[in-house]
Amino acid sequence: MDHYMIFGKDGCPHTQKALAAFKKQHKSFAYVNVDKDPQGLKKLLEYSNDQYVVPVIVNVTTDSVEIGYTGD
């Protein structure tokens, strides 16, 4: 089973959409609120090549990164 990390913000509709979809699909994930976690923000910027875009979804199992979320 794949495990994910979702870096996002509580006030971002795309982050909330991603969280809801992952919960509905019973995917294993950890959520990092980059507004409240400076280390999480640092990791987000590493994964996104210094672009402040949320959410950033990292598949920890396969080491793949998705920047943004549209629900597809």
Salt bridges, closest charged atoms under 4 A:
ASP10 OD2 - LYS36 NZ 3.97
GLU46 OE1 - LYS43 NZ 3.34
